[in-house]
């Protein structure tokens, strides 16, 4: 009887949490379209990543797996371990098409914005060697939108935290040009911040990010400011310049730790944004904050909770978003104009906690919240 009551309580709490966070399941506004299209005979694609980032790699891998599962390509090993997006792209370039459209993943048309010169960027913008460019990241997506008048090809943007506020698209159904598509979920960061506030009721939250428009957007600062007005909490800000590479990491992490230390006496919560932070660095970065009883909320990933951050409410799922990318490619291959492909895609948020950090900070959680958590770290043997 106690077990039954526990299960019912967990289910009810999960339902309530879904409502408070604004979603109860993966959702897309895609509906059956009665229009008929003529399949493209050949679809040549390029790939453009803003930087080497695991999430982009996972999205591309999920898209490739979906195309295999749908019988559109063969010869791509979905079980192989690919370390980078470029490795996946090279494997895709060797794949064979088995559907109505011949897919060409152009091996020479893989680009990493972080490693490109100005001349290489100009050449990409003026390229005519592919029909569709798959784009990953806010900075890369913004570049294409800003220079859309130079493009002869269409592009799809994935992995941008907020493509609306960053200026990649004008709205869920609005684009700045006829070449563009961007996966969008306007409530993703808002759901995360609302959920964190409902749980911890913090009064002063700290945030550290690079002082530029792109970082302001992908760090969700606009949504954090809107929530501060709604709930009445205060935001305490520090700025650091993100690392430019391995040789710059010592400087970056030293400045980041100094910023966290400087915030410590002003805050009762810290929002760890999507800046380039190696999760393995979190124990040393967050130790003093946790000893001071400060709640740490990870914006970007479950792995940050595994490495010591107190909580993460997911705002994305690389597998689900990668599958959405795969479907979008299929629709485009079917002859559907890029401006007719639905951009809205929402996922149900998941909640992760770190048990040891919870004890260290002394933060209080309702038992029911722990019962419905999707993951609790450290994992029990």
N, C-alpha and C positions, 0 to 999 in steps of 0.2 A: 504493500500500500504506500509506504514511504517512497519507494522508487517510482511508482506511478505519479505521485504528487510532484516529485522532483522533475519528472519529464514534462508534465503539464505546465509547471511553473516556468521551466526553461523555454518551452514553446511560446507561451504567452509573452514572456519577456523579450524573446527574439522578435515577435510580431510588433510589440511596442517600439523596440529599438529601430526596426525597419521603418516604421512610420515616422519616428522622430528624425531619422537621418534622410528621409525622403525617397527611399527606394526599397522594394521588396524582391527585386529580381532583375536580371539582365533585361534591358529593354531597348528596343530600337524602333524608330517610327517608320521603318521600312514596311510598306504594304504591297500586296500584289498589284503589279502594274498591268493594266489591260493592253497597253501599247505593245506592238510587236516591233522588234528591231532586227536588223540584219547583222549576223555575227561578223566581226572583223576576221579577215583571212589570216592576218598576222598582227600580233601586238608586240612591239619591241619596247622594252622597259630599261630604264636606268635606275640607280639607287643613290640617294644623297642623304648622308647622316650629318647631323650637326657636330657630333663628336662620338668617340667610341664609348658607348654606354650600354650596360647589360640589358636594360629594358628594351632598347631598340633591337638588339640581337634577338631577344626572346619574342618580340612581336613579329619580326621577319620569319623566324623559325615556325611560329604558329601559323602564319599565312601560308608558308610553303607546305606545311603538313595538311592544311585544309585542301589545298589544290590537289595534293596527292590523293587524299581521301575521296574527293569528288571525281576522281578519274580524269583530271585535266592535264596532269603531268605525271611522268614516270621517270625512274632512274635517279630520283633524289632520295637519299637515305634519311628517313625521318628519325631513325634511332641513333644516328651518328652524333658525336659530341663536337659541336662547332664552337670555337672560342670567341669568334667575332662575327659581326654582320658581314664583313668582307668575305670570310670563309664560307658563310652560307650562300652569299651571292655567287661565288665561284662555283659551288656545287650546283646551284640552280642553273648556271649558264651551260652546264653539261647535261641537264635534264632534257627529256623528250616530251613533246606535247602529244596528248592522247585524246583531246577534245575537239570541238568544232573550230577553235582558234589555235593557230600555232603561236605559242609563247616563246619569245626570245628575250632572255635575261642577259643583256649585253655585258659581257665580262669587263670590257674596257670602260664601261660607263658606270663605274662605282666611284663615288666621291665622298670625301670626308672634309667637311668645311673647316674643321680645326687644323687641317694640315695643308690647306690650299693657299697659293699665292693669289694676288689680285688678278694677274693675267689668267690663271686657271679658273678663277671664279667667272671672269668675263667670258671665257670660252664655254663654260657650262651654260651660262645664260643664253648664249647665242648658238648653242648646239642644235643640230637638226638630225642627229643620229638615232633618236628614239621617239616614240609616240607619247609615252607616259613616264614621268619621273616619280618614283616612290620616295617621299621625303620624311625624315624622322627628326623631330625636335623643333623647338620654338625659333631659334635663331635661323635655322635653315629654311623653315617655312616663311618667316618674315622676309628673308632675302628674296625668295621667289615672288612673293606678293608685291614687294616694293618695285621689282623690276619686271612685272608681268608684261609690260609693253614690248619687251625684247624677246619674249618667248614664242617659239613656234610649236611647243608641245604642251600637253596638259600635265598637271601635277596633283598628287594626293599627299596631304600632310597628316602624319600620325605622331603620337608621343609629345604633342604640345600641350602643356598643362592647361592653358586657357587661350585658345586660338582667337577668341573674340577680343579680350582686353589687349592681347599682344598685336592686334591689327592684321591677323592672317585672313580672317573672314569678318564680315560685318555683323553676322548673327547666325542663329541656328539654320535659317533658310536664306541667308543673304550672303552674297559673295561680292568681292571688289572687282572681279574680272571673270571672264568666261572660260578661263583655263583651270580654275581652282576647285579643290575639294579639301575639307579638313574635318577629321573626326572631332566631334564636339560634344561635351557634356557640361552645360553651363553651371550645373549645381554641384560638381564633384568636390571642389575644395570647400564650398559652403557647407556641404553635408559633414565633411570631416571636422571643421571648426565648430559647427553647431553641436556635433556629438561630443567632442572633447569638452566643450563648455558645460553641457548638460551633466557630464560625469563629474568634473572636478570643480566647477564654479570658481575658477581662478579670478583674481582681481587685477593682477599685473602680469602680463605675458611678455617675454623677451623674444626678439627675433634678430638674427644676424644674416645679412645678405649683401651681395655686391651692389653698389650704388649705380645702377643703370636700369633702363626701361625693361630690358629682357628679363633680368633677375627679379625685378619688381613683379613682373607678370608670372613667371614660372614658380616664384616663391609664394604666390597667393597673397601678396600683401594687400591688394585691393579688397579681397574678400575678408581678410583679417580686420581691416579698417572698418568695413561695413558691419561686421559682427560686433566690433567694439562699440559702435554707435547703438546697435540694437540692444546689447546686454549691459553696457556701461563699464566694461573693463578697460584698463589702460594698456597701451602698447609701448614698449621700451625698445628702441632700435639702436643697433650698432652696424657698421659697414666694414667689410673686408674685401680685398681683391682676391678672387679665386685663383687657384693654382693654374699656371700655364703649362705644367708638365712635371715629370718626376723630379727634375732638378730644382723646381720651385716649391715642392711640397713642404719642406722644413719651414720655410718662411710663412706659407699659408696656414699650416696647422698651428704654428706658434701664435700668429695673429688671431686665429679663430679661438684658441684657448684663452688668450688675453681678453678677447671680447666677451666670452662667456663669463670669465672671472669678474670682469667689470660690471656685468649685469647682475651678478649674484645677489647683491644687497637690495636690488630694486624690484625683484620679481618673485612670484610664487609658481610660475610655469615658464617653460621654454618651448618655442615652436622651432623644431629642427627642419629647415626648409630643404628644397630639392637641390641645393648647391652640391658641388662635387665633393662629397665627403666619403672617404673610404670607411665602411662600417667598422672595420677593425680598429679604427682610431677612436671610436666612441668611448670605450672604457676610460681612457685617459682624459678625453675631452670633457666627459660628463661626471666624473667621480666626485669632484668638489661640490657640484650642484646637487647631486643626489644626497650627499652627506648633509647638505644644508636643508634637505626636505623639499627640494624643488621638483615639481612634476615635469617630465620631459615628453613631449609629443612629437613623434616622428612623422613628417609629412610624406616621405617618399616610399618607404618599404618596410615589409615585415622583417627583413634582415637586420634593420637597425634596432628593432626590439630584441632580436636574438642576441645582439651584441651589447645590450644594456639600456637602450631607451625604454621608458616606462610603457608607452602605449603607441599604437598605430591604428588608425582607422583607414582602411584602404580607399584610395580614390581612383584606382585603376587596376586592371588585371591584364598582364601582357598577353596571356593566352587568349582570353576573350577578345581583346582589342586586335590581336593578330588575326584571329578568325574573321573579325569584321573587315579587316584589310583584305583578306582572301576573297570574301564575298564581293567587296567593292571592285576588285580586279576582275572577277567573273562577270559582274554586271557591265563593266566597261568593255570587256571583250565581247559581250553579247551585242554590242553596238549602241548601248545606252549612252547618250551624251553625258559628259561629266557633270554638267549643271543640273541633270535630272537625278543624280545619285544622291540618296538620302545621307546626310552627314551626322544626324543625331544618334548617339549610342551611349547608354547609361548602364552601369553595373550596380549590383547590390553591394553595399559596403561590408567589409569584414573587419572584425575587431581582434587585435592582438595585444597581449600584456606580457610584461616581464615580472615574474613572481618575486625574484630577488630584489629588483629595483623597487617594487611596490613596498616590500618590507623595509628597505633601507630608507625610503623617503617618509614612511609612515602615512602615506596617502590611504584614504578609506574608500573602498568600493563596495557597493551592494553585492551580496552573495549571488543574486540572480545574474548580475553582470558577468561574474566569473563563470557561471554555469553556461552562458551562451557565447562565451569567447570562442573565436575560430582557431585560436592558437595561444598557448601559454608557454613561455620560456622561463628557465631552461626546461627542455623536454625531459619528462620522467623516463627512466630506463624501463 
